[in-house]
């Protein structure tokens, strides 16, 4: 167990001692449970080792982005005034109800109302990010938590990019990422987020991926994607027998222009809101009964 004394910017006169115990998340950077013994307050503590140059860069990027966010579907970040740890830290509210990977695999979204409710919250959260010129670029079940208020919370912004950046460097996660992200020629970061949201919707409903990335002869191929674009009825017959007609409509609307996005040649312009239009399209489909 490690103890860290932290002073938050919103409580500058009150230093708190956090007991950092078990690991609750892992990826490029580890996340631990932190608790203030005197008050019982619980936090999630993301640790960035200062010994690594790339870690310092990612910490700076993520902390700068988080300082601009304030939304019920983005996990709340507590800005730090000072601390005595040997590493850089990001501190968030602790999600006592876990992540959506565990919720989905346990059958927690089997009811249509639950699936629609949390997908709607994901879309609202992404729309907020996109309105601020930020794309998450790694939307997946593990990066969605259920907060204390039982609202969906988007986390993990170390792959996020802004519309001002001229080059897309985020790699996303296998089987969630858009084909153009996989092939490293993504030109529309907002559309890439919405693609990943569509994959997430499919996992909400079926507990499986719509498309799978397979490496063969040194090349990565996305299985079933061509079938979805070129022979849609066959795709639904093969992959989506668990989905009702309404859910299929939502998913299909989300992806119906995927080939158009994938074929784009020009750079994303500041006034290009194709991602936002897609969000509104999916929101409308989600509200239909």
C-alpha positions in Angstrom: 0.0 0.0 0.0 1.2 3.5 -0.9 0.1 6.7 0.8 0.0 10.0 -1.0 -0.8 13.5 0.3 -2.8 15.5 -2.1 -4.3 19.0 -2.2 -7.0 19.6 -4.7 -7.5 22.9 -6.5 -11.1 23.1 -5.4 -10.0 22.6 -1.7 -6.7 24.4 -1.5 -6.7 24.6 2.3 -7.3 20.9 2.8 -4.6 18.3 2.3 -5.8 14.7 2.1 -3.9 11.5 2.6 -4.9 8.9 0.1 -4.2 5.2 0.7 -3.6 3.7 -2.7 -4.3 0.0 -2.7 -5.5 -2.4 -5.3 -5.2 -1.9 -9.1 -8.6 -1.4 -10.7 -7.5 -0.7 -14.3 -4.7 -1.4 -16.6 -3.7 -0.3 -20.1 -0.9 2.0 -21.1 -1.0 3.3 -17.6 -2.2 1.7 -14.4 -5.2 2.9 -12.3 -5.5 2.3 -8.6 -8.2 2.6 -5.9 -7.5 5.5 -3.5 -9.3 6.2 -0.2 -9.2 8.9 2.4 -9.4 7.1 5.7 -10.6 10.0 7.7 -13.6 10.7 5.4 -14.2 7.5 3.5 -13.9 9.4 0.1 -12.9 7.1 -2.8 -11.0 8.0 -5.9 -9.4 6.4 -9.0 -5.8 7.3 -9.3 -4.1 7.1 -12.7 -0.3 6.9 -12.4 2.2 8.2 -15.0 5.8 7.2 -14.3 8.0 10.3 -14.5 10.9 8.2 -15.7 9.4 7.7 -19.1 9.4 10.6 -21.6 6.3 9.4 -23.5 4.5 9.1 -20.1 5.2 12.8 -19.4 3.9 13.8 -22.8 0.7 11.7 -22.4 0.1 13.0 -18.9 0.4 16.6 -20.1 -2.0 16.0 -23.0 -4.6 14.2 -20.9 -4.5 16.6 -18.0 -4.8 19.6 -20.3 -7.9 18.1 -22.0 -9.5 17.1 -18.8 -9.3 20.6 -17.4 -11.7 21.7 -20.1 -14.4 19.0 -19.5 -17.5 19.3 -17.4 -20.2 16.9 -18.3 -22.3 14.2 -16.5 -21.2 11.5 -19.0 -17.5 12.3 -18.6 -15.8 10.9 -15.5 -15.2 13.8 -13.1 -11.5 14.8 -12.8 -10.2 16.4 -9.7 -7.4 18.9 -10.5 -4.4 18.7 -8.2 -2.7 21.7 -6.7 0.1 19.7 -5.2 1.1 16.2 -4.1 4.1 14.3 -2.7 4.1 11.3 -5.0 7.1 10.4 -7.2 4.9 10.0 -10.2 2.5 12.3 -12.1 -1.1 11.6 -11.1 -4.6 12.1 -12.4 -7.4 11.7 -9.9 -11.0 10.9 -10.7 -14.2 10.0 -9.0 -14.3 6.3 -8.2 -16.8 4.2 -10.2 -18.1 1.7 -7.6 -20.3 0.0 -10.2 -17.5 -1.1 -12.5 -17.0 -0.9 -16.2 -19.3 -1.9 -19.1 -17.2 -4.8 -20.1 -18.1 -6.6 -16.9 -21.7 -5.3 -17.0 -22.2 -6.6 -20.6 -20.6 -10.0 -20.1 -22.7 -10.4 -16.9 -25.9 -9.8 -19.0 -26.5 -6.5 -17.4 -27.8 -4.8 -20.6 -30.1 -7.6 -21.7 -33.1 -5.4 -21.4 -33.8 -3.2 -24.4 -34.5 -0.1 -22.2 -31.2 -0.4 -20.5 -29.3 -0.8 -23.7 -30.9 2.2 -25.3 -30.5 4.3 -22.2 -26.7 3.8 -21.9 -26.1 4.0 -25.6 -27.9 7.4 -25.6 -25.7 8.5 -22.7 -22.6 7.5 -24.7 -23.8 9.5 -27.7 -24.5 12.5 -25.6 -21.0 12.3 -24.0 -19.4 12.0 -27.4 -21.4 14.9 -28.8 -20.1 17.0 -25.9 -16.5 16.1 -26.7 -16.9 16.7 -30.4 -18.5 20.1 -29.7 -15.2 21.0 -28.0 -13.2 19.8 -30.9 -12.0 16.6 -29.2 -12.3 13.0 -30.4 -11.8 10.3 -27.9 -10.3 7.8 -30.4 -10.5 4.8 -28.1 -14.2 4.2 -27.4 -14.7 0.6 -26.0 -16.5 -1.2 -23.2 -13.5 -1.0 -20.9 -13.4 2.8 -21.2 -17.0 3.2 -20.2 -17.8 3.1 -16.4 -21.0 3.2 -14.5 -20.8 6.0 -11.9 -22.2 6.2 -8.4 -25.3 7.9 -10.0 -25.7 5.0 -12.4 -24.8 7.2 -15.3 -22.4 6.1 -18.0 -19.0 7.8 -17.7 -16.4 8.0 -20.5 -12.8 7.7 -19.3 -9.2 7.4 -20.6 -8.3 10.3 -22.8 -4.6 9.5 -23.4 -5.3 8.6 -27.1 -7.6 11.6 -27.7 -6.9 14.1 -30.4 -8.2 17.6 -31.3 -9.4 18.8 -34.7 -6.4 21.2 -34.9 -3.9 18.4 -35.1 -2.8 17.8 -38.6 -1.8 14.1 -38.2 -3.8 11.3 -36.6 -1.5 9.2 -34.5 -4.1 7.3 -32.3 -4.2 3.6 -32.9 -7.5 2.8 -31.1 -8.3 -0.8 -30.0 -8.5 -3.9 -32.2 -12.1 -4.7 -33.4 -13.5 -1.5 -32.0 -11.5 0.9 -34.3 -12.6 2.1 -37.7 -11.0 0.5 -40.8 -9.2 3.8 -41.6 -7.7 3.9 -38.0 -6.5 0.3 -38.4 -4.9 1.2 -41.8 -3.4 4.5 -40.4 -5.1 6.7 -42.9 -7.9 8.3 -40.8 -9.0 11.7 -42.0 -12.1 12.2 -39.9 -11.5 11.7 -36.2 -15.1 12.4 -35.2 -16.4 9.8 -37.7 -14.0 7.3 -36.2 -15.5 7.9 -32.7 -19.0 7.3 -34.1 -17.9 4.1 -35.8 -16.5 2.8 -32.4 -19.8 3.8 -30.8 -21.6 1.7 -33.3 -19.4 -1.3 -32.5 -20.1 -0.6 -28.8 -23.8 -0.6 -29.5 -23.5 -4.0 -31.1 -21.6 -5.4 -28.1 -24.3 -3.9 -25.8 -26.9 -5.9 -27.6 -25.1 -9.2 -28.5 -22.0 -9.5 -26.3 -19.9 -10.0 -29.4 -18.0 -7.9 -32.0 -19.7 -7.2 -35.4 -16.3 -7.3 -37.1 -13.0 -9.0 -36.1 -9.4 -8.0 -36.9 -7.3 -11.0 -37.9 -3.6 -10.9 -38.7 -2.4 -13.0 -41.6 0.9 -12.9 -43.5 1.9 -9.8 -41.6 -1.3 -7.9 -42.6 -4.4 -7.1 -40.5 -7.7 -7.7 -42.1 -11.2 -6.8 -40.8 -13.4 -9.9 -41.2 -17.1 -9.4 -42.0 -16.8 -5.7 -42.7 -16.9 -6.1 -46.5 -19.9 -8.4 -46.1 -21.7 -5.7 -44.1 -21.0 -3.1 -46.8 -21.6 -5.2 -49.9 -24.1 -7.9 -48.8 -25.9 -6.5 -45.8 -28.7 -9.1 -45.6 -26.2 -11.9 -45.4 -24.3 -10.1 -42.7 -27.4 -9.7 -40.5 -28.3 -13.4 -41.1 -24.8 -14.5 -40.0 -23.9 -12.1 -37.2 -26.9 -10.3 -35.8 -29.6 -13.0 -35.2 -29.7 -11.8 -31.6 -30.7 -8.2 -32.6 -34.3 -7.1 -33.2 -35.3 -5.0 -36.1 -35.2 -1.8 -34.1 -31.7 -2.4 -32.9 -30.6 -3.4 -36.4 -31.9 -0.1 -37.8 -29.9 1.9 -35.2 -26.7 0.0 -36.0 -27.2 0.1 -39.8 -27.9 3.8 -39.8 -24.7 4.3 -37.9 -22.6 2.5 -40.5 -24.5 3.2 -43.7 -21.9 5.9 -44.7 -18.9 4.1 -43.4 -17.6 3.3 -46.8 -18.0 7.0 -47.8 -16.0 8.1 -44.7 -13.4 5.5 -45.4 -12.9 6.8 -48.9 -12.4 10.4 -48.0 -9.3 11.9 -49.4 -9.2 15.5 -48.2 -8.2 16.7 -44.7 -10.8 17.4 -42.0 -11.8 21.0 -42.2 -12.6 23.2 -39.2 -16.2 23.6 -40.4 -16.7 19.9 -41.2 -19.4 18.6 -38.9 -20.0 15.2 -40.5 -19.4 13.5 -37.1 -22.0 15.7 -35.4 -24.6 14.9 -38.1 -24.0 11.2 -37.6 -24.5 11.7 -33.9 -27.8 13.3 -34.4 -28.8 10.6 -36.8 -28.0 7.9 -34.3 -29.7 9.8 -31.5 -32.9 10.1 -33.5 -32.8 6.4 -34.4 -32.3 5.6 -30.7 -35.3 7.5 -29.7 -37.6 5.9 -32.2 -39.9 3.1 -31.0 
